[in-house]
Amino acid sequence: MPQYTCIFLDLDRTLWDFEANARDAFLDLYETYELGRIFPDFETFHQTYRRFNHRLWQDYRDGKIAKEALKYVRFQMTLEAFGKNDLPLARQLGEDYVAISATKTRLFPHSHEALSYLKERYRLFIITNGFQEVQYKKIRNSGLEEYFEGIITSEQAGVQKPHGKIFRYAMQEAGVTAKESLMIGDDIEGDIKGAQALGLDQVYFNPQRKQHQAHPTYEIHSLLELKQIL
């Protein structure tokens, strides 16, 4: 087995349960702003937003939309899809969603147990594409800060995963080579293929057992399985 000294982990959908936490934040928004006056039900609001957000995040990764615009345009488009042209409301929803979501603390099962085990054996770092100020708050509020020596964000690196520059930046920050490093994440393109291209071994975290054509170094369905690999 390779002699890893440093482990890089993704945050959203790997440790921090993005879907559950985002849903909780959206429920807060739906009730606070009485959005039932605009949308037929909560699920319609949530799913409409998710559709636009997915498209706009791709634009953000491609450098086609700025971070500050992304925050509110996704809500603006969601409101307009149901006949509500209200830019001030869209901006307020954008600001509140970012603030509220960072306070949510649901983690994937066994996150603390797995990180405690790894921290005794390796140096741990986060590599994340999320907004820098939000990711730091998520980590702190969820009690994850103690495990990590550093947090590398796409804003620091100037590019998002899977771009090789963010992995090179992370290894430079940690002072390690690709052969000493292991990347753990849930995203085939961003985490797995991005790391592969730089020569890092990878662990694909696939709790939903999604079908795929990738060939990660390892694949796990529970974070506890890391104890069997490392």
PyMOL commands that set and color helices and strands:
alter all, ss='L'
color gray80, all
select helices_A, chain A and resi 18-32+35-37+42-61+67-80+87-101+111-119+132-141+145-147+154-157+164-174+178-180+188-197+223-229
alter helices_A, ss='H'
color red, helices_A
select strands_A, chain A and resi 6-9+123-128+150-153+181-185+201-205+218-220
alter strands_A, ss='S'
color yellow, strands_A
deselect
rebuild
show_as cartoon
